[in-house]
Amino acid sequence: MTTKPRTTIDAGHQPPLVYSRTEMTSQSLHAHLVLASRFENIEVAERALRDLCGEIGCDGDDLYWVVTALREALANAVRHGNRSEPERKVLVDYTVDPATVTIQVEDEGNGFDPANIPDPTDPENLLRPSGRGIFYMQQFMNQVEFGEAPSGGTTVKMVKQLQPNTKESEE
């Protein structure tokens, strides 16, 4: 496995991020991204996660669920945490190994109490056009934890235990 630090620029006018670190320790890959708080940068973060997962052979359903959880976490960080203010940053950290994908997303917002989020499965919330992101993250990942970021914003840490790679186990 060869890993190289990369700099990635999206289609926007501001420099959106520095794909600043990609490291390999033992069989783990680590990456740290600093994103401008713009919805377009969700695609950049997704591409980085897909690249890392591809390096360790994570694909199929596992890849679909971790990417979907990432997209929900980033959309919440941009929309609710950073109030779509592009000068604010969203930090993303990945640790990927053959057994586990760990994603941490941090915004620069004012923080929130996850206990105050309405249950999207309650009948009065079923027809609401939003409010399911956290629910989805909790359904798709094995572990989801919220905390206060050093900046005062919110940190969400999500962990997915991967299914054994059937390609490798057949060889």
C-alpha positions in Angstrom: 0.0 0.0 0.0 1.5 3.3 -1.0 0.1 6.5 0.5 1.0 10.0 -0.6 0.0 13.3 0.9 -2.3 15.1 -1.5 -3.7 18.6 -2.0 -7.2 18.6 -3.5 -9.0 21.6 -4.8 -12.7 21.6 -5.6 -14.6 23.5 -8.2 -15.3 26.5 -5.8 -13.3 29.7 -5.8 -12.0 29.5 -2.2 -9.4 26.9 -1.4 -11.7 24.3 0.2 -9.4 22.1 2.1 -6.0 20.7 2.6 -6.0 17.0 2.4 -3.2 17.5 4.8 -2.1 14.2 6.2 -2.4 10.7 5.0 -0.4 8.2 7.0 -0.1 4.5 7.3 0.6 2.9 10.6 0.7 -0.9 10.7 -2.4 -1.8 8.7 -4.3 1.5 9.5 -4.6 4.4 7.2 -5.2 7.9 8.7 -6.3 11.1 6.9 -7.1 14.6 8.1 -9.1 17.1 6.0 -9.8 20.7 6.7 -12.8 21.8 4.6 -14.4 25.2 4.0 -18.0 24.9 5.3 -19.7 24.4 1.9 -21.9 21.6 0.7 -19.8 21.0 -2.4 -17.0 19.8 -0.1 -19.0 16.8 1.0 -18.0 15.3 -2.4 -14.3 15.9 -1.6 -14.6 14.2 1.8 -16.5 11.3 0.3 -13.8 10.8 -2.4 -11.1 10.7 0.3 -13.1 8.1 2.3 -13.7 6.0 -0.8 -10.0 6.1 -1.6 -9.0 5.0 1.9 -11.6 2.3 2.0 -10.5 1.0 -1.4 -6.9 0.7 -0.1 -8.1 -1.8 2.6 -10.7 -3.6 0.5 -13.8 -2.1 2.1 -16.6 -2.2 -0.5 -20.2 -3.1 -1.0 -22.7 -2.5 1.8 -20.1 -1.5 4.3 -18.8 1.2 2.0 -22.3 2.4 1.2 -23.2 2.8 4.9 -20.1 4.6 6.0 -20.3 7.0 3.0 -23.9 7.7 3.8 -23.2 8.3 7.5 -20.3 10.6 6.5 -22.5 12.6 4.1 -25.2 13.1 6.9 -22.6 14.2 9.4 -21.0 16.7 7.0 -24.4 18.1 6.0 -25.2 18.6 9.6 -21.9 20.3 10.3 -22.2 22.7 7.4 -25.9 23.5 7.8 -26.6 23.3 11.5 -23.2 23.7 13.1 -21.5 26.3 10.9 -24.7 27.8 9.5 -23.4 27.5 6.0 -20.7 30.1 6.6 -17.9 29.2 4.2 -15.3 30.9 6.3 -15.9 28.4 9.1 -14.1 25.1 8.8 -15.2 21.4 9.1 -12.4 19.1 10.2 -12.6 15.4 9.2 -10.4 12.6 10.5 -10.4 9.1 9.2 -8.9 5.9 10.6 -9.4 2.9 8.3 -8.2 -0.6 8.8 -9.4 -4.0 7.6 -11.7 -4.4 10.6 -13.0 -0.9 11.4 -13.7 2.5 9.8 -13.6 5.5 12.3 -14.8 8.9 11.2 -14.7 12.1 13.2 -16.3 15.3 12.0 -15.9 18.6 13.9 -17.6 21.9 13.2 -17.0 25.4 14.6 -20.6 26.1 15.5 -22.2 26.7 18.9 -22.8 23.0 19.8 -26.0 21.3 20.6 -27.6 18.7 22.9 -28.4 15.5 20.9 -31.0 14.7 23.5 -33.1 17.7 22.3 -33.3 16.3 18.7 -36.9 15.1 18.0 -37.4 11.4 17.3 -38.0 11.1 13.5 -40.0 7.9 14.1 -42.6 9.6 16.2 -45.9 10.0 14.2 -45.8 13.8 14.4 -42.4 13.8 12.8 -42.9 11.3 10.0 -43.8 13.8 7.3 -41.2 16.4 8.3 -38.8 17.1 5.3 -35.7 17.0 7.6 -34.5 15.7 10.9 -33.3 12.2 10.1 -29.6 12.7 9.7 -28.6 11.7 13.3 -31.1 8.8 13.2 -29.5 7.5 9.9 -26.0 7.8 11.3 -27.0 5.8 14.4 -28.6 3.1 12.2 -25.7 2.8 9.7 -22.8 2.8 12.1 -22.0 0.6 15.1 -21.1 3.5 17.4 -22.0 7.3 17.2 -20.8 9.7 19.9 -21.3 13.4 20.2 -19.0 15.7 22.1 -18.0 19.3 22.4 -15.1 20.4 20.1 -12.2 22.5 21.4 -13.6 25.3 19.3 -17.0 25.1 21.1 -18.6 23.4 18.2 -19.7 19.7 17.9 -17.6 16.6 17.3 -19.3 13.4 16.1 -17.3 10.2 16.2 -18.7 7.3 14.2 -17.3 3.7 14.1 -18.3 0.9 11.7 -17.2 -2.6 12.3 -16.5 -4.1 8.8 -17.7 -7.4 7.6 -14.8 -9.7 6.7 -13.8 -9.2 3.1 -15.1 -12.2 1.2 -12.6 -11.7 -1.6 -9.6 -12.0 0.8 -11.1 -15.0 2.8 -11.7 -16.9 -0.5 -8.0 -16.7 -1.5 
